[in-house]
Amino acid sequence: MMAKKPPKPAPRRIFQERLKITALPLYFEGFLLVKRSGYQEYEHYWTELRGTTLFFYSDKKSTIYVDKLDIIDLTCLTDQNSTEKNCAKFTLVLPKEEVQLKTENTESGEEWRGFILTVTELSVPQNVSLLPGQVIKLHEVLEREKKRRIETEQSTSLEKEKESTEDYVDVLNPMPACFYAVSRKEATEMLQKNPSLGNMILRPGSDSRNYSITIRQEIDMPRIKHYKVMRIGQNYTIELEKPVTLPNLFSVIDYFVKETRGNLRPFICSTDENTGQEPNMEGRSEKLKKSPHIA
């Protein structure tokens, strides 16, 4: 008996749209009847096997999947006896659930079994009844999946190495002593309640990426001001009428101290765990403008 023709792939435009959702390589696709643990009945999906993930679409032309299933941790694939004529049924046994699959004919069932076992076991199964051309395709997919796994592991390793390096840099470059992980309101209260400890606090900005300086000045009467410090690349810019850019946060603190001739002093509470190390008070800067942007 001649094998039935495989289902035609989704149109190229649909394929391109799906690539925007995932960059995983497409190994096989076709219709599947799927019954997951929460399903009452089998659901009919156009299914794509990308990498080690099954993506389920309501039909061949849909660009957004309705469900997906990661099968990389597949424990085993078990065949089920089917009373339905010309139909293949099998179960994917995963650590957290068992998923029942049913194909429209036995030929496509063998193909699905072959591709699923190839990408999860990283070897071409010997107990599937496929034509020579289909077996060759399994070997091609096997090589692609092995290469993808290696590239993924290398990428993950590089990311971890990068994170480790960034952590190391943070250790070598601690925050200034007057840095506290507090809000604008808390910084204001700290300066008002403890004037003897200093009158300038460096704190996180409202967006958690940039910073702010809160100061308390006593000229005619106590006044609280806030200055934004924006992180731009490797530098820090104080948002004044004429912005001032400095190489690091220590220089930012130094700028305020120098330009106010020591009237502004870093708020340092030696018992607070949020403080950094003593700031470096070297270098020169332009005069602090009278109309700063409020942070």
N, C-alpha and C positions, 0 to 999 in steps of 0.2 A: 504493500500500500504506500502510495506516495505521501510524503509529509506535506501538511498544509502550508501555504505560504505564510511567512511571519507577518505580523501586523505592520502596516506602514508607520514610520516614525512620525512624530508630531511635526507640523510645518516649521520651516527654518525660523520664521519670525517668532513663533512660540518658543522654540529652543533658545533663541537669543534672550528673550524676556526671562526665561527661567534661569539663565546664567547670571542674571542680576541678583538672584536670590541666593545662589550658591555657586561656588567655583569648583565644586567636586566634579570629577570626570564622570561622564555618562557611559556606563558599561552595557546596560540592557534596558529595554522598555517594552511594555505591553499591558494588556488588560489582566487584572487580577481580582478575584473575589476575596475579600479580607474580613476576618472576624477576630477582633481583638478582645481582650478580657472584658471590656466594658460594653461591647456590642451585643445586641440581642440577636441580630441576624447578620448574614454576610453583606458587606457593602461592596459595590462594584466600582473599582477605581482604575484609571489609567495610571500605571505605576512605573517609576523610574528607579533603577538601581544606580546610584551615584556614590562612588567610593564604597563605603560599607553602610550606606544609609538608603532606605527605601522611602521615596517621596510619593505620596498618594494625591492624585488630582481627580476632581469630580468627572472630568472628561478629557479627551485628548487635546482640546484647544485651550483649556484653562491655563493661565499663567501663574496662578497662586495655588500652592498645594494646600490641601485641607488637613493633612496629617503627615507625620513622618515617623520612621522607626529606625533607630540605630541598631544594627545587628552585629557590630564588631565583637560583642561578647557572646555570640551564639554558642550555646552549650551543645546542641545537636539538632539535626533536622530529621524528623520521623515521618514516614509515609503512613497514610491512613487508607483503609479499605473504603472504596466508594461504591455505593449501589447505583450511582448515576453512570450511564453509558458514556464512553469517550470523555472522561473527566479525570483530572489528577487532583488529589488532595494531600496536603502534608502540613505538618506543624513545626513552627520555629520555636524551639525551647530556649528562652532567654532567662537570665538570673531573676528578673522580676515579673515576668509574664510569659504566657504561651500564646502564640498568634497562629491562627489557622488560616491557611491559604488554599484557594481552589482556582484551578485554571479552566479555560473553556475547552481545552482538548489535551490529550496526553502528551502530544509533541511539545507544546509550549511549557507543559509541566516539567518535562525533562530539561528544557533549557533553563527555566527558572532555578531548578535544583542545582544545575551545573554552575551557573553564574554565582549563586548565593554561596555555595560551598567553596568555590574557587577564591572569592575575595575574603571569606572569613577564616578559612583554613590555610590560605596562601599555598594551595596546591590544587592541581586539576584532579577532580574525583574520577576514579576508575569505574565506578558502578552506575554510570549514566549512559543511556542509549542515545547517542548523538551521531550525526553524520560527520565525516572527516573534516569538512569545512567548519562545522560548529565547534569541534574540538580544537582546531587551530585558533579560532577566535578566543576560546577559553585561555589558551596559552598566552595570547597577546594581552588579554585583560590581566592575567596573572603578573606579567612583567610590568605592566603599567601600575598595578596596585602596589607591587613591591617598591617601585621607584617612588610612588607617592608617599608611602609610609616612611621611607628613608628621608625624603625631603621634609616631611612633617616633623620627624624627630629632630632633624638638624635645625629646623626653624625654632622649635620649642627650646632646644638646647641653647641657641643663640639668645633667645628672649630671656631665659633664666640667667645667662651669663651677663647680659646687659643690666638686668635688675640687680644682680649681685654687685656689679661695678658701680651702679648708681648709689646703692646703699653704702659702699665703701667711700665714695666721694662725699656723701653726707656726713660720714664719721669724721673725715678729714676736714670738712668745712662746716663746723657747728654754727648754730644761729647765734646772733649777738646776745649778750647777757640780758638785755631788756626785752627780749622776745617772750611773749606769753600767748598761749592758745586761748584767747578770750575774745568776747564780743566787744563791740563798740561801747555798749553800756557798761560792761564789766570793767573795761579799761578806764573809763571815766571815773567809776566808783573807786578803783584802786588808787588813782592819782589824787582824788579828793580826800580819801581817808588816810593816806600815808604820804604826805608831802615831803617828809624827811628822807624818804627812800629814793627820791628822784621825781622828775616831772615829764618824762618822755617814755612812751611804751611803743614797741613794735608789735603788731598783731596781724593775724590773717585778714585778708580783705573779704568782702562779702561773697565773692565768687570762689573762694578757697584756692585760687591760683595765684592771685596777686597779694599785696600787703598794704597795710595802712599804718601811719604814725599818728598816735594820739598824744597831744601835749597839753600841759596846764601852765599857763603863764600868769604871772601876777604883776601887772603894770599899774593900772589904776585899781583894778579889781580882778579877782581870779577869773580866767577865761579858758575854756576848753576848745581846742581846735583839732581838726583831723586832716591829714594829708594822704592822698593816694600814692602808692608806690607800685608802679606797673612793671611786671617782669616781661622784658622784650628780648627774646633770644637769651644770651648769656648775661645781659646787663639789666639794670634796674633804673627806671625813670621816675623821678619825683614830679608829680603833676602840679607845677606852679604856673604863674602867668608866663614865665619863660622856663619850660621844662629843663630839668637838670638830669643828665644820665650818668650813672656811676657803675663801676664794675661789679660791686657786690653789696650786700646789706650792711656790712661793717662800715663801708664808705658812706652809706646813706646816713647811718647814725653819726659818723664823724662829721658829715656835712652840717647837720643841725647843731652839733656842739660848737664847731668852729665858727659858723656864721652868726651865732648868737653870743659869741665870746664867753661860752661856758654857762650862760644863763639856763640853757637846757641841759639837763643831766639825765643819763639813762636811769630808768627806774629799776633798781636791782634789789631783789629780795633773795638773799643767799639760801634760804630754806626752801624756796620754791623749786620743784623738780622740772618746771617747764623752761628754766633759764638755760642759756647756752654758756659759752666761755666769754672771758673778758674781751670786749671789742677792741679792734686796732684803731687808735685815734690818730692816725697819721694822714697827711694829704691836705690839699687845699681845694676850696670850692668857691663858686660865685655867691654873691649875697642872696639871702633868702628874701623872696619877694613878699610884698604885703598882701597880695590877693591870691592865696593858694586855692586850688580846687578842693572843695570839701570832700573827704573820703567817708 
